[in-house]
Amino acid sequence: MTSPVKSREVTVLRAVCDGCDGPRPCEEHTPAAHLWLVTSGAFELRDRRGRHAVDPTRGLVLAAGDPFTIRHPAGPDICLSIRGPLVEELARAGSHQIALDAAAHARLTAACRAGDAFALAEELAALAPGDPVEDRDLAYALAHELRLRFADPLPLSELCESAGSSVFHACRVFRRATGTTLHGYRRELRLRHALAMLIDGDEPLAEVAASAGFASQSHLTNMFRARFQTTPGAVRAARAI
């Protein structure tokens, strides 16, 4: 197993299973709530609710202590096992499956692969049931905090606590009120700060990246190119012409 994400809010383990089953399935249970995402293959899980095929179209929430057995009729599989306070909240209703469209599955797995705990926490919050409730005052408070702390490695839970809201409610409200996610809003803030520094500063590109909250110069370059269709180096060079 490898651990691409490990933070106060969420921990991810990447598990590779060889698909070899014993003659009789062994009953298992997890000591803590988990969300499993399949990224390759499929398997069958049996619990007190019946038999369930688990594949990339479903996320599987396992409540702590619930017994289950697993078989691998489809052969090997690879899973991302996610745990933390947000998964525990999802598991309050007991073990269940969550339908995932291709975009949701891609966002979850991409956040895991990138090691982006903030983005992953927000995607987990979006899996909770319930209709979003618009609250522009809350959305303003969240945006205000992000604008002041755009470069900080601010956990999503701390951001929402500062605005007096739960993570689940804050994520729904912000997306409903602004049309974007908290993660997307923070990324845009960081990119705009980086652009301003490139136009009106002489700091090395690595320093610009760090000051704007990016993990590295290459991280800034990749995000910058995707957003502005050019690179930080090209912006800096054009200014000198």
Accessible surface in RSA format (square Angstrom, percent):
REM  Atomic radii and reference values for relative SASA: ProtOr
REM  Chains: A
REM  Algorithm: Lee & Richards
REM  Probe-radius: 1.40
REM  Slices: 20
REM RES _ NUM      All-atoms   Total-Side   Main-Chain    Non-polar    All polar
REM                ABS   REL    ABS   REL    ABS   REL    ABS   REL    ABS   REL
RES MET A   1   167.65  86.8  92.48  61.2  75.17 179.0  82.98  70.6  84.66 112.2
RES THR A   2    85.91  61.1  80.30  81.4   5.60  13.4  79.53 106.8   6.38   9.6
RES SER A   3    56.75  48.0  25.24  33.7  31.51  72.6  25.19  53.7  31.55  44.2
RES PRO A   4    50.19  36.6  20.96  19.1  29.23 106.3  33.90  28.0  16.29 101.3
RES VAL A   5     5.15   3.4   1.79   1.6   3.35   8.1   5.15   4.5   0.00   0.0
RES LYS A   6   169.50  82.7 136.28  83.6  33.22  79.1  78.21  70.4  91.29  97.2
RES SER A   7    45.49  38.4  22.78  30.4  22.70  52.3  34.97  74.5  10.52  14.7
RES ARG A   8   160.60  67.4 129.01  65.8  31.58  75.2  87.23 119.2  73.36  44.5
RES GLU A   9     8.99   5.2   8.14   6.2   0.85   2.0   6.48  12.5   2.51   2.1
RES VAL A  10     1.38   0.9   0.47   0.4   0.91   2.2   1.12   1.0   0.26   0.7
RES THR A  11    13.85   9.8  13.59  13.8   0.26   0.6   3.25   4.4  10.60  16.0
RES VAL A  12     0.00   0.0   0.00   0.0   0.00   0.0   0.00   0.0   0.00   0.0
RES LEU A  13    50.65  28.2  50.65  36.2   0.00   0.0  50.65  35.6   0.00   0.0
RES ARG A  14    85.94  36.1  83.94  42.8   2.00   4.8  19.54  26.7  66.40  40.2
RES ALA A  15    22.42  20.6  21.83  33.7   0.60   1.4  21.83  30.7   0.60   1.6
RES VAL A  16   102.60  67.5  71.01  64.3  31.59  76.1  71.18  61.8  31.42  85.2
RES CYS A  17    37.88  28.7  32.46  36.2   5.42  12.7  19.17  48.6  18.72  20.2
RES ASP A  18   101.40  71.0  81.66  81.3  19.74  46.7  41.96  98.7  59.44  59.3
RES GLY A  19    13.34  16.4   0.00   N/A  13.34  16.4   0.91   2.5  12.43  27.8
RES CYS A  20   104.28  78.9  74.51  83.1  29.77  70.0  31.97  81.0  72.31  78.0
RES ASP A  21    56.25  39.4  20.29  20.2  35.96  85.0  12.98  30.5  43.27  43.2
RES GLY A  22    39.64  48.9   0.00   N/A  39.64  48.9  24.41  67.0  15.23  34.1
RES PRO A  23   140.03 102.1 104.80  95.5  35.23 128.1 118.05  97.5  21.98 136.6
RES ARG A  24   201.31  84.5 187.48  95.6  13.83  32.9  64.00  87.5 137.32  83.2
RES PRO A  25    67.04  48.9  44.52  40.6  22.52  81.9  49.72  41.1  17.31 107.6
RES CYS A  26    95.72  72.4  83.63  93.3  12.09  28.4  38.50  97.5  57.23  61.7
RES GLU A  27   125.30  71.9 101.51  76.8  23.79  56.6  26.69  51.6  98.61  80.5
RES GLU A  28    78.91  45.3  72.86  55.1   6.05  14.4  25.95  50.2  52.97  43.2
RES HIS A  29   116.22  63.5  96.92  67.4  19.30  49.4  51.63  53.2  64.60  75.2
RES THR A  30    13.78   9.8  13.22  13.4   0.56   1.3  13.30  17.9   0.48   0.7
RES PRO A  31   126.28  92.0  95.37  86.9  30.91 112.4 103.31  85.3  22.97 142.8
RES ALA A  32    34.53  31.7  31.43  48.5   3.10   7.0  34.53  48.6   0.00   0.0
RES ALA A  33     5.50   5.1   4.02   6.2   1.49   3.4   4.02   5.7   1.49   3.9
RES HIS A  34    23.11  12.6  23.11  16.1   0.00   0.0  10.11  10.4  13.00  15.1
RES LEU A  35     0.20   0.1   0.20   0.1   0.00   0.0   0.20   0.1   0.00   0.0
RES TRP A  36    35.57  14.3  35.57  17.2   0.00   0.0  32.14  17.1   3.43   5.6
RES LEU A  37     0.12   0.1   0.10   0.1   0.02   0.1   0.12   0.1   0.00   0.0
RES VAL A  38     0.02   0.0   0.00   0.0   0.02   0.0   0.00   0.0   0.02   0.1
RES THR A  39    53.45  38.0  25.74  26.1  27.71  66.0  23.03  30.9  30.42  46.0
RES SER A  40    52.20  44.1  46.33  61.8   5.88  13.5  18.22  38.8  33.98  47.6
RES GLY A  41    36.10  44.5   0.00   N/A  36.10  44.5  21.99  60.4  14.10  31.6
RES ALA A  42    26.62  24.5  26.62  41.1   0.00   0.0  26.62  37.5   0.00   0.0
RES PHE A  43     9.38   4.7   4.49   2.8   4.89  12.7   7.76   4.7   1.62   4.6
RES GLU A  44    34.38  19.7  34.20  25.9   0.18   0.4   7.94  15.4  26.44  21.6
RES LEU A  45     0.00   0.0   0.00   0.0   0.00   0.0   0.00   0.0   0.00   0.0
RES ARG A  46   109.45  46.0 107.31  54.7   2.15   5.1  27.44  37.5  82.01  49.7
RES ASP A  47    26.94  18.9   5.97   5.9  20.97  49.6  12.81  30.1  14.13  14.1
RES ARG A  48   190.12  79.8 143.63  73.2  46.49 110.7  68.76  94.0 121.36  73.6
RES ARG A  49   108.25  45.5  70.55  36.0  37.70  89.8  62.65  85.6  45.60  27.6
RES GLY A  50    31.51  38.9   0.00   N/A  31.51  38.9  31.10  85.3   0.41   0.9
RES ARG A  51   159.96  67.2 131.70  67.1  28.26  67.3  29.80  40.7 130.16  78.9
RES HIS A  52    29.72  16.2  24.03  16.7   5.68  14.5  17.11  17.6  12.61  14.7
RES ALA A  53    75.52  69.4  59.93  92.5  15.59  35.5  59.99  84.5  15.53  41.1
RES VAL A  54     0.00   0.0   0.00   0.0   0.00   0.0   0.00   0.0   0.00   0.0
RES ASP A  55    40.58  28.4  40.58  40.4   0.00   0.0   5.51  13.0  35.07  35.0
RES PRO A  56    52.99  38.6  49.23  44.9   3.76  13.7  49.24  40.7   3.75  23.3
RES THR A  57    70.62  50.2  69.02  70.0   1.60   3.8  62.52  84.0   8.10  12.2
RES ARG A  58    92.68  38.9  92.66  47.2   0.02   0.0   6.72   9.2  85.95  52.1
RES GLY A  59     0.52   0.6   0.00   N/A   0.52   0.6   0.52   1.4   0.00   0.0
RES LEU A  60     0.00   0.0   0.00   0.0   0.00   0.0   0.00   0.0   0.00   0.0
RES VAL A  61     0.00   0.0   0.00   0.0   0.00   0.0   0.00   0.0   0.00   0.0
RES LEU A  62     2.43   1.4   2.43   1.7   0.00   0.0   2.43   1.7   0.00   0.0
RES ALA A  63    14.37  13.2  13.89  21.4   0.48   1.1  13.98  19.7   0.40   1.0
RES ALA A  64    56.63  52.1  33.94  52.4  22.68  51.6  33.95  47.8  22.68  60.1
RES GLY A  65    44.24  54.6   0.00   N/A  44.24  54.6  25.45  69.8  18.79  42.1
RES ASP A  66    22.87  16.0  21.72  21.6   1.15   2.7   5.22  12.3  17.65  17.6
RES PRO A  67    50.63  36.9  48.48  44.2   2.15   7.8  48.75  40.2   1.88  11.7
RES PHE A  68     6.79   3.4   4.00   2.5   2.79   7.3   6.79   4.1   0.00   0.0
RES THR A  69    24.23  17.2  24.04  24.4   0.19   0.5  19.80  26.6   4.43   6.7
RES ILE A  70    28.34  16.1  17.82  13.3  10.53  25.4  17.98  12.9  10.36  28.1
RES ARG A  71    72.29  30.4  72.27  36.8   0.02   0.1  11.87  16.2  60.42  36.6
RES HIS A  72    28.06  15.3  19.39  13.5   8.68  22.2  14.68  15.1  13.38  15.6
RES PRO A  73   111.33  81.1  65.18  59.4  46.15 167.8  79.14  65.3  32.19 200.1
RES ALA A  74    67.43  62.0  31.28  48.3  36.14  82.2  42.34  59.6  25.09  66.5
RES GLY A  75    19.62  24.2   0.00   N/A  19.62  24.2  18.66  51.2   0.96   2.1
RES PRO A  76    88.47  64.5  81.46  74.3   7.00  25.5  81.60  67.4   6.87  42.7
RES ASP A  77     6.41   4.5   4.69   4.7   1.72   4.1   1.43   3.4   4.98   5.0
RES ILE A  78    37.44  21.3  37.44  27.9   0.00   0.0  37.44  27.0   0.00   0.0
RES CYS A  79    12.25   9.3  12.25  13.7   0.00   0.0   8.20  20.8   4.05   4.4
RES LEU A  80    10.78   6.0  10.78   7.7   0.00   0.0  10.78   7.6   0.00   0.0
RES SER A  81    12.23  10.3  10.61  14.2   1.62   3.7   7.74  16.5   4.50   6.3
RES ILE A  82     0.00   0.0   0.00   0.0   0.00   0.0   0.00   0.0   0.00   0.0
RES ARG A  83    94.54  39.7  94.54  48.2   0.00   0.0   9.74  13.3  84.81  51.4
RES GLY A  84    14.29  17.6   0.00   N/A  14.29  17.6  12.80  35.1   1.49   3.3
RES PRO A  85    76.21  55.5  69.21  63.1   7.00  25.5  70.05  57.8   6.16  38.3
RES LEU A  86    13.63   7.6  13.63   9.8   0.00   0.0  13.63   9.6   0.00   0.0
RES VAL A  87     0.34   0.2   0.31   0.3   0.02   0.1   0.31   0.3   0.02   0.1
RES GLU A  88    93.40  53.6  87.78  66.4   5.62  13.4  27.76  53.7  65.64  53.6
RES GLU A  89    74.74  42.9  65.74  49.7   9.00  21.4  15.46  29.9  59.28  48.4
RES LEU A  90    10.91   6.1   2.50   1.8   8.42  21.2   6.66   4.7   4.26  11.5
RES ALA A  91     9.80   9.0   3.46   5.3   6.34  14.4   3.93   5.5   5.87  15.5
RES ARG A  92   188.74  79.2 149.22  76.1  39.52  94.1  54.07  73.9 134.66  81.6
RES ALA A  93    94.41  86.8  52.43  80.9  41.98  95.5  65.97  92.9  28.44  75.3
RES GLY A  94    22.14  27.3   0.00   N/A  22.14  27.3  21.60  59.3   0.54   1.2
RES SER A  95    11.17   9.4   3.49   4.7   7.69  17.7   3.49   7.4   7.69  10.8
RES HIS A  96    50.25  27.5  50.25  34.9   0.00   0.0  39.59  40.8  10.67  12.4
RES GLN A  97    51.68  28.9  27.36  20.0  24.33  57.9  10.28  21.9  41.40  31.4
RES ILE A  98    24.66  14.0  21.22  15.8   3.44   8.3  24.66  17.8   0.00   0.0
RES ALA A  99    74.31  68.3  50.73  78.3  23.58  53.6  50.85  71.6  23.46  62.1
RES LEU A 100    12.23   6.8   0.79   0.6  11.44  28.8   2.33   1.6   9.90  26.6
RES ASP A 101    95.30  66.8  79.49  79.1  15.81  37.4  44.80 105.4  50.50  50.4
RES ALA A 102    88.24  81.1  68.96 106.4  19.28  43.9  77.59 109.3  10.66  28.2
RES ALA A 103    55.25  50.8  44.22  68.2  11.03  25.1  51.86  73.0   3.39   9.0
RES ALA A 104    13.69  12.6  13.64  21.0   0.05   0.1  13.69  19.3   0.00   0.0
RES HIS A 105    26.89  14.7  26.89  18.7   0.00   0.0  14.87  15.3  12.02  14.0
RES ALA A 106    55.21  50.8  48.65  75.1   6.56  14.9  53.56  75.4   1.65   4.4
RES ARG A 107   104.74  44.0  97.64  49.8   7.11  16.9  54.05  73.9  50.69  30.7
RES LEU A 108     0.91   0.5   0.91   0.7   0.00   0.0   0.91   0.6   0.00   0.0
RES THR A 109    26.90  19.1  24.57  24.9   2.34   5.6  13.43  18.0  13.47  20.4
RES ALA A 110    58.71  54.0  49.35  76.2   9.36  21.3  56.02  78.9   2.68   7.1
RES ALA A 111     7.53   6.9   2.42   3.7   5.11  11.6   6.92   9.7   0.61   1.6
RES CYS A 112     0.71   0.5   0.71   0.8   0.00   0.0   0.71   1.8   0.00   0.0
RES ARG A 113   197.75  83.0 168.69  86.0  29.06  69.2  66.96  91.5 130.79  79.3
RES ALA A 114    80.11  73.7  40.62  62.7  39.49  89.8  52.30  73.7  27.81  73.7
RES GLY A 115    35.63  43.9   0.00   N/A  35.63  43.9   9.89  27.2  25.74  57.6
RES ASP A 116    40.19  28.2  33.78  33.6   6.41  15.2  15.02  35.4  25.17  25.1
RES ALA A 117    22.46  20.6  19.38  29.9   3.08   7.0  19.38  27.3   3.08   8.1
RES PHE A 118     9.86   4.9   6.34   3.9   3.51   9.1   6.93   4.2   2.93   8.4
RES ALA A 119    10.65   9.8   9.91  15.3   0.73   1.7  10.30  14.5   0.35   0.9
RES LEU A 120     0.00   0.0   0.00   0.0   0.00   0.0   0.00   0.0   0.00   0.0
RES ALA A 121     0.00   0.0   0.00   0.0   0.00   0.0   0.00   0.0   0.00   0.0
RES GLU A 122     2.28   1.3   2.28   1.7   0.00   0.0   1.51   2.9   0.77   0.6
RES GLU A 123    18.26  10.5  16.92  12.8   1.34   3.2   2.44   4.7  15.82  12.9
RES LEU A 124     0.23   0.1   0.23   0.2   0.00   0.0   0.23   0.2   0.00   0.0
RES ALA A 125     0.08   0.1   0.00   0.0   0.08   0.2   0.00   0.0   0.08   0.2
RES ALA A 126    48.87  44.9  21.49  33.2  27.38  62.3  25.50  35.9  23.37  61.9
RES LEU A 127    28.20  15.7  14.20  10.2  14.00  35.2  17.18  12.1  11.02  29.6
RES ALA A 128    17.53  16.1   9.76  15.1   7.77  17.7   9.76  13.7   7.77  20.6
RES PRO A 129   121.20  88.3  98.96  90.2  22.24  80.8 110.75  91.4  10.45  65.0
RES GLY A 130    56.45  69.6   0.00   N/A  56.45  69.6  33.22  91.2  23.23  52.0
RES ASP A 131   129.00  90.4 112.37 111.8  16.63  39.3  29.37  69.1  99.63  99.4
RES PRO A 132    53.47  39.0  45.81  41.8   7.67  27.9  46.20  38.1   7.27  45.2
RES VAL A 133    92.65  61.0  88.93  80.5   3.72   9.0  91.86  79.8   0.79   2.1
RES GLU A 134    74.78  42.9  51.06  38.6  23.72  56.5  19.32  37.4  55.46  45.3
RES ASP A 135    56.42  39.5  50.38  50.1   6.03  14.3  13.22  31.1  43.19  43.1
RES ARG A 136   152.54  64.0 143.63  73.2   8.92  21.2  65.52  89.5  87.02  52.7
RES ASP A 137   119.35  83.6 112.57 112.0   6.78  16.0  31.68  74.6  87.67  87.4
RES LEU A 138    18.46  10.3  13.19   9.4   5.27  13.2  17.77  12.5   0.69   1.8
RES ALA A 139     5.62   5.2   4.83   7.4   0.79   1.8   5.10   7.2   0.52   1.4
RES TYR A 140   151.83  70.9 145.83  83.0   6.00  15.6 112.19  84.3  39.64  48.9
RES ALA A 141    38.67  35.6  30.71  47.4   7.96  18.1  34.44  48.5   4.23  11.2
RES LEU A 142     0.00   0.0   0.00   0.0   0.00   0.0   0.00   0.0   0.00   0.0
RES ALA A 143    14.00  12.9  14.00  21.6   0.00   0.0  14.00  19.7   0.00   0.0
RES HIS A 144    86.05  47.0  83.48  58.0   2.57   6.6  56.59  58.3  29.46  34.3
RES GLU A 145    38.20  21.9  38.20  28.9   0.00   0.0   2.12   4.1  36.08  29.5
RES LEU A 146     0.12   0.1   0.12   0.1   0.00   0.0   0.12   0.1   0.00   0.0
RES ARG A 147   142.94  60.0 131.51  67.0  11.42  27.2  17.36  23.7 125.58  76.1
RES LEU A 148   123.63  68.9  95.40  68.2  28.24  71.0  97.52  68.5  26.11  70.3
RES ARG A 149    73.08  30.7  69.67  35.5   3.40   8.1  26.81  36.6  46.27  28.0
RES PHE A 150    36.73  18.4  36.72  22.7   0.01   0.0  36.72  22.3   0.01   0.0
RES ALA A 151    33.04  30.4  19.84  30.6  13.20  30.0  19.89  28.0  13.15  34.8
RES ASP A 152    53.61  37.6  52.94  52.7   0.67   1.6   7.82  18.4  45.79  45.7
RES PRO A 153   128.47  93.6 103.71  94.5  24.76  90.0 113.65  93.8  14.82  92.1
RES LEU A 154     4.36   2.4   0.63   0.5   3.73   9.4   2.67   1.9   1.69   4.5
RES PRO A 155    41.45  30.2  34.07  31.1   7.39  26.9  41.45  34.2   0.00   0.0
RES LEU A 156     0.00   0.0   0.00   0.0   0.00   0.0   0.00   0.0   0.00   0.0
RES SER A 157    20.95  17.7  20.65  27.6   0.30   0.7  19.63  41.8   1.32   1.8
RES GLU A 158    58.11  33.4  57.36  43.4   0.75   1.8  21.24  41.1  36.87  30.1
RES LEU A 159     0.40   0.2   0.00   0.0   0.40   1.0   0.40   0.3   0.00   0.0
RES CYS A 160     0.44   0.3   0.44   0.5   0.00   0.0   0.44   1.1   0.00   0.0
RES GLU A 161   118.76  68.2  99.09  75.0  19.66  46.8  45.32  87.7  73.43  60.0
RES SER A 162    66.22  56.0  20.65  27.6  45.57 105.0  32.64  69.5  33.58  47.0
RES ALA A 163    25.91  23.8   0.78   1.2  25.14  57.2   8.65  12.2  17.27  45.7
RES GLY A 164    72.77  89.7   0.00   N/A  72.77  89.7  37.42 102.7  35.35  79.2
RES SER A 165    18.29  15.5   2.60   3.5  15.70  36.2  12.06  25.7   6.24   8.7
RES SER A 166    65.21  55.1  48.53  64.8  16.68  38.4  50.29 107.1  14.92  20.9
RES VAL A 167    15.75  10.4  12.17  11.0   3.58   8.6  12.17  10.6   3.58   9.7
RES PHE A 168    23.58  11.8  23.56  14.6   0.02   0.1  23.56  14.3   0.02   0.1
RES HIS A 169    64.78  35.4  64.44  44.8   0.34   0.9  38.41  39.6  26.36  30.7
RES ALA A 170     0.00   0.0   0.00   0.0   0.00   0.0   0.00   0.0   0.00   0.0
RES CYS A 171     3.68   2.8   2.98   3.3   0.69   1.6   3.24   8.2   0.44   0.5
RES ARG A 172    47.50  19.9  40.41  20.6   7.09  16.9  18.34  25.1  29.16  17.7
RES VAL A 173     0.00   0.0   0.00   0.0   0.00   0.0   0.00   0.0   0.00   0.0
RES PHE A 174     0.06   0.0   0.06   0.0   0.00   0.0   0.06   0.0   0.00   0.0
RES ARG A 175    86.02  36.1  81.66  41.6   4.36  10.4  44.66  61.0  41.36  25.1
RES ARG A 176   130.04  54.6 103.25  52.6  26.78  63.8  31.85  43.5  98.18  59.5
RES ALA A 177    14.03  12.9   0.75   1.2  13.28  30.2   0.84   1.2  13.19  34.9
RES THR A 178    62.75  44.6  27.58  28.0  35.17  83.8  35.84  48.1  26.91  40.7
RES GLY A 179    68.67  84.7   0.00   N/A  68.67  84.7  33.01  90.6  35.66  79.9
RES THR A 180    48.01  34.1  42.27  42.9   5.74  13.7  31.24  42.0  16.78  25.4
RES THR A 181    27.74  19.7  27.35  27.7   0.39   0.9  19.62  26.4   8.12  12.3
RES LEU A 182     0.00   0.0   0.00   0.0   0.00   0.0   0.00   0.0   0.00   0.0
RES HIS A 183    39.32  21.5  39.14  27.2   0.18   0.4  21.88  22.5  17.44  20.3
RES GLY A 184     8.47  10.5   0.00   N/A   8.47  10.5   4.26  11.7   4.22   9.4
RES TYR A 185    50.96  23.8  48.71  27.7   2.25   5.9  38.46  28.9  12.50  15.4
RES ARG A 186    16.68   7.0  16.68   8.5   0.00   0.0   0.00   0.0  16.68  10.1
RES ARG A 187    94.50  39.7  91.56  46.7   2.95   7.0  19.52  26.7  74.98  45.4
RES GLU A 188    53.18  30.5  52.42  39.7   0.75   1.8  39.75  76.9  13.42  11.0
RES LEU A 189    26.61  14.8  26.44  18.9   0.17   0.4  26.61  18.7   0.00   0.0
RES ARG A 190    26.06  10.9  26.06  13.3   0.00   0.0   2.11   2.9  23.95  14.5
RES LEU A 191     3.13   1.7   3.13   2.2   0.00   0.0   3.13   2.2   0.00   0.0
RES ARG A 192   133.29  56.0 128.88  65.7   4.42  10.5  22.79  31.1 110.50  67.0
RES HIS A 193    69.13  37.8  66.65  46.3   2.47   6.3  39.79  41.0  29.34  34.1
RES ALA A 194     0.00   0.0   0.00   0.0   0.00   0.0   0.00   0.0   0.00   0.0
RES LEU A 195    40.02  22.3  40.02  28.6   0.00   0.0  40.02  28.1   0.00   0.0
RES ALA A 196    58.39  53.7  49.37  76.2   9.02  20.5  55.62  78.3   2.77   7.3
RES MET A 197    46.94  24.3  42.15  27.9   4.79  11.4  38.22  32.5   8.72  11.6
RES LEU A 198     0.00   0.0   0.00   0.0   0.00   0.0   0.00   0.0   0.00   0.0
RES ILE A 199    94.71  53.9  86.99  64.8   7.73  18.6  86.99  62.6   7.73  21.0
RES ASP A 200   128.19  89.8 105.01 104.5  23.17  54.8  26.90  63.3 101.29 101.0
RES GLY A 201    13.66  16.8   0.00   N/A  13.66  16.8  13.29  36.5   0.37   0.8
RES ASP A 202   119.51  83.7  94.52  94.1  24.99  59.1  36.22  85.2  83.29  83.1
RES GLU A 203    58.86  33.8  54.52  41.2   4.34  10.3  19.79  38.3  39.07  31.9
RES PRO A 204    85.97  62.7  75.99  69.3   9.97  36.3  85.96  71.0   0.00   0.0
RES LEU A 205    40.26  22.4  35.70  25.5   4.56  11.5  35.70  25.1   4.56  12.3
RES ALA A 206    56.75  52.2  50.18  77.4   6.56  14.9  50.63  71.3   6.12  16.2
RES GLU A 207    86.73  49.8  80.66  61.0   6.07  14.4  29.55  57.1  57.18  46.7
RES VAL A 208     0.00   0.0   0.00   0.0   0.00   0.0   0.00   0.0   0.00   0.0
RES ALA A 209     0.67   0.6   0.67   1.0   0.00   0.0   0.67   0.9   0.00   0.0
RES ALA A 210    70.16  64.5  51.43  79.4  18.72  42.6  54.48  76.7  15.67  41.5
RES SER A 211    52.97  44.8  32.13  42.9  20.84  48.0  24.88  53.0  28.09  39.4
RES ALA A 212     0.22   0.2   0.00   0.0   0.22   0.5   0.22   0.3   0.00   0.0
RES GLY A 213    17.14  21.1   0.00   N/A  17.14  21.1   5.61  15.4  11.53  25.8
RES PHE A 214    12.87   6.4   3.21   2.0   9.66  25.1   3.39   2.1   9.48  27.1
RES ALA A 215    95.04  87.4  51.53  79.5  43.51  99.0  64.19  90.4  30.85  81.7
RES SER A 216    49.65  42.0  39.94  53.3   9.72  22.4  42.62  90.8   7.04   9.9
RES GLN A 217    76.03  42.5  71.22  52.1   4.80  11.4  17.66  37.6  58.37  44.3
RES SER A 218    71.68  60.6  64.43  86.0   7.25  16.7  46.59  99.2  25.09  35.2
RES HIS A 219    66.40  36.3  63.41  44.1   2.99   7.7  49.44  51.0  16.96  19.7
RES LEU A 220     0.36   0.2   0.36   0.3   0.00   0.0   0.36   0.3   0.00   0.0
RES THR A 221    29.35  20.9  29.35  29.8   0.00   0.0  21.41  28.8   7.93  12.0
RES ASN A 222    80.67  55.6  74.58  72.1   6.09  14.7  15.59  37.5  65.08  62.9
RES MET A 223    59.36  30.7  57.70  38.2   1.67   4.0  44.64  38.0  14.72  19.5
RES PHE A 224     0.23   0.1   0.23   0.1   0.00   0.0   0.23   0.1   0.00   0.0
RES ARG A 225   114.38  48.0 111.82  57.0   2.55   6.1  50.05  68.4  64.33  39.0
RES ALA A 226    77.05  70.8  46.62  71.9  30.43  69.2  58.81  82.8  18.24  48.3
RES ARG A 227   105.17  44.2  93.65  47.7  11.52  27.4  32.23  44.0  72.94  44.2
RES PHE A 228    47.15  23.6  29.06  18.0  18.09  47.1  32.29  19.6  14.86  42.5
RES GLN A 229   141.30  79.0 111.03  81.1  30.27  72.1  63.52 135.2  77.78  59.0
RES THR A 230    45.24  32.2  37.52  38.0   7.72  18.4  33.72  45.3  11.52  17.4
RES THR A 231    38.38  27.3  38.18  38.7   0.21   0.5  28.84  38.7   9.55  14.4
RES PRO A 232     1.69   1.2   1.69   1.5   0.00   0.0   1.69   1.4   0.00   0.0
RES GLY A 233    31.01  38.2   0.00   N/A  31.01  38.2  24.20  66.4   6.81  15.3
RES ALA A 234    45.78  42.1  33.97  52.4  11.81  26.9  41.01  57.7   4.77  12.6
RES VAL A 235    25.43  16.7  20.74  18.8   4.69  11.3  23.99  20.8   1.44   3.9
RES ARG A 236    46.08  19.3  45.19  23.0   0.89   2.1  31.67  43.3  14.41   8.7
RES ALA A 237    61.08  56.2  50.14  77.4  10.94  24.9  58.00  81.7   3.07   8.1
RES ALA A 238    60.68  55.8  47.46  73.2  13.22  30.1  48.64  68.5  12.04  31.9
RES ARG A 239    96.59  40.6  64.79  33.0  31.80  75.7  44.00  60.1  52.60  31.9
RES ALA A 240    88.96  81.8  49.41  76.3  39.55  90.0  59.71  84.1  29.24  77.5
RES ILE A 241   183.47 104.4 123.74  92.2  59.73 144.0 151.28 108.9  32.19  87.3
END  Absolute sums over single chains surface
CHAIN  1 A    12454.2       9714.6       2739.7       6872.9       5581.4
END  Absolute sums over all chains
TOTAL         12454.2       9714.6       2739.7       6872.9       5581.4
